[in-house]
Amino acid sequence: MKKFKKVYLEITSVCNLACTFCPPTLRPKQFISLEDYSKRLDEIKPHTNYVYLHVKGEPLLHPKIGDLLDISHEKGFKVHVTTNGTLIKKKKEQLINKPALRQLNFSLHSFDGNPALRNRDKEAYVRTILSFIKEARSKSEVIVSLRLWNLTEDNKTNLEKQRNRELLAIIEDEFNLDYKIEEKVQPGGGIKIADRVYINQDYEFTWPSLDEEEDDGRGFCYGLRNQAGILADGTVIPCCLDGEGVIDLGNINENSFSNIIEMDRARNLVDGFSRRVAVEELCRKCGFRKRFG
């Protein structure tokens, strides 16, 4: 039985932001039902104990996010949630003290990556998130990751660097840090700034798209090797970056997850990367895959 470190479950394709770094999905707007979510957990249970509520869409927009976490706990899953953090105050009661919730990832780069947020008070945005973190840590063992794009890339404008510094200064003040975060954190890694609280940064990348330029196809990827995903409409995908379901491996509403990941298209993708070859066109146009050579 193939095992994955994680399976991405998209619980909604809807987002309340339009960040410049995240291409909007062209798929229909959709929210998964509690019944369908429960069925999908049953399907993936033989393959993983960890679900990530993230592909496209903002998971905290789901009106039943608390119920989804309860169902996850009943079925023995640990859940990671990635959010832009704008709804954290509104959804606090559906998240606090949920035993299934293992990790919350806040994409703080959403603030400067979205024109609608730039007109808001950055300090209020960040401190609302930090206030939630403080309360959540006092009531549970949840892990928190505060995520940013690389803070010191040469292609950053002075204004972008200034905005990052302002944001980091707020975090440093909240956690009484005696150092500047950018002096310690490295791209592709993170640092611990408090018990169960981390700052992580990474290089910004180009999302895979059939409109992008194709490379020579050499390289490696962990898609279908340590991860898989299921979009809100039931489409099974090899990784969290196939937000349009281009590599449609099958639909969970028509076939079992166990069967889908063993069908020819899935096997060919994994076998190709075992030879360091991207057999799928989308994979040959993936900016993230290039990190693996």
Helices and strands as residue ranges (DSSP letters): E 6-9, H 34-44, E 50-53, G 59-61, H 65-74, E 78-83, H 92-95, E 101-107, G 108-110, H 115-118, H 122-139, E 143-149, H 158-174, G 181-183, E 189-194, E 197-202, E 227-230, E 236-237, H 257-260, H 264-274, G 283-285, G 289-292
